[in-house]
């Protein structure tokens, strides 16, 4: 099954939508993206704001060591996600990264 069909995925998404605003951050939900769409959303979000001091990216997906699966069940390397986050307005700013299996 895909992540979109995974039992509990919708409940987890709704819980995050309630919790994230408590951190006073601007955010959005993007569902069922392929690799290029994931990286593009990260680039677009960091370029959308004049002042950005950080970014939280939560990718809810199945995966393997060092990668998550996109909507086509193709692996997206976590290193690629982090490198995209470390470009543009976030270059040189602190990042927190965690991935679990």
C-alpha positions in Angstrom: 0.0 0.0 0.0 1.1 3.6 -0.4 1.5 6.0 2.4 -1.8 7.7 1.5 -3.5 4.4 2.1 -1.6 3.5 5.3 -3.9 3.0 8.3 -3.6 6.0 10.6 -2.0 8.4 8.0 -5.0 10.7 7.9 -5.3 10.9 11.7 -1.5 11.7 12.0 -1.9 14.4 9.3 -4.8 16.0 11.2 -3.0 15.9 14.5 0.0 17.6 13.0 -2.3 20.3 11.5 -3.4 21.1 15.0 0.0 21.0 16.7 2.2 22.9 14.2 0.4 26.3 14.6 1.3 26.1 18.3 4.9 26.8 17.3 3.8 30.1 15.6 5.1 29.0 12.2 3.6 29.5 8.7 3.0 26.2 7.1 1.0 24.1 4.6 0.1 20.6 3.8 1.2 19.0 0.6 0.0 15.5 -0.2 1.2 12.7 -2.5 4.2 14.4 -4.1 6.9 12.9 -6.3 10.6 13.6 -5.7 10.7 16.7 -7.8 7.5 18.1 -6.3 8.9 17.6 -2.8 12.1 19.4 -3.5 10.3 22.1 -5.4 7.9 22.8 -2.5 10.8 23.2 -0.1 12.5 25.7 -2.5 9.3 27.6 -3.1 8.5 27.9 0.7 11.9 29.2 1.6 11.9 31.8 -1.2 8.3 32.9 -0.4 9.2 34.8 2.8 11.4 37.9 3.1 12.7 36.8 6.5 13.1 33.2 7.3 15.0 31.8 10.2 14.2 28.2 10.0 12.1 25.5 8.4 10.3 22.4 9.6 9.7 19.7 7.0 7.7 16.6 7.9 7.6 13.9 5.3 5.1 11.2 6.3 6.0 8.3 4.2 7.3 4.7 4.2 11.0 4.4 3.5 14.3 2.7 3.8 17.6 3.7 5.4 18.5 7.2 4.1 15.4 7.6 1.9 11.6 8.0 1.9 9.3 6.9 -0.8 7.5 9.4 -3.0 4.0 9.0 -4.4 5.3 6.6 -7.0 7.0 4.5 -4.4 10.4 5.7 -5.7 13.1 6.5 -3.1 13.9 10.1 -2.3 17.3 10.5 -0.7 17.1 12.3 2.6 20.5 13.9 1.7 18.8 15.6 -1.3 16.1 17.0 1.0 18.6 18.4 3.4 20.8 19.9 0.6 17.7 21.6 -0.8 16.9 23.0 2.7 20.5 24.2 3.0 20.2 26.4 -0.1 18.7 29.8 -0.7 17.6 31.7 2.3 18.4 28.9 4.7 22.0 28.6 3.7 24.2 28.6 6.8 21.3 28.5 9.2 20.9 25.8 11.8 18.9 22.7 10.8 17.4 19.9 12.8 17.1 16.6 11.1 15.6 13.3 12.3 14.5 10.3 10.4 13.3 7.1 11.9 12.3 3.8 10.4 
